[in-house]
Amino acid sequence: EANRRSANARLEAALASHDAALQKTMATVIGLYFEAQTARANREAKEKNEALAMQTLDTTKKRAARGAAAQTDTLQAETSLAKAELEHARAIGTDEKSLVALTLALGLQAPGMDAQTLSLAADYQDQEMTLRQDLSDWLRLAQEQHPAVAAARAEWEAAKEQLTATRSEGLPTLDFTQGKYVNG
């Protein structure tokens, strides 16, 4: 009986470990998804910054052509544009890198699968703070339902049952048999 309870506890531990692995994978995917969202937003911001720097350079060149701006103003605008182009190129690289990491985490590294085919949700703001939750509630919930904690509890129970089974094997046993013989 103790061996059966031990096996059941080990099965529960295995199931809880499976759940913990799933949860870890989901946490990784969710983290990479939000990194990709952030990288995409940063890329779009750098793109707008580059366009603004280009407009500033055009305006400065027009002002310099009319004599209303100095040569240093034009040089500063050109430097700002070059810096904006560099930041935009870096943001593109970071965006593509985050999409590749997300693709790999999702297990979509099939031949012909391109990270650019992933589509991210539109950015939004949580105006009502619906994502906020009290930390103590999260900790309590984690202690009650976290798969890693459940796996540890199940492994502990399995170890206790295995200890009971091992102790039982060393105890003396009693065999009782009964027979009845009737002679003719």
Secondary structure as GFF3:
##gff-version 3
##sequence-region A 1 184
A	DSSP	alpha_helix	2	65	.	.	.	ID=ss1
A	DSSP	alpha_helix	71	106	.	.	.	ID=ss2
A	DSSP	three_ten_helix	115	117	.	.	.	ID=ss3
A	DSSP	alpha_helix	135	145	.	.	.	ID=ss4
A	DSSP	alpha_helix	147	169	.	.	.	ID=ss5
###
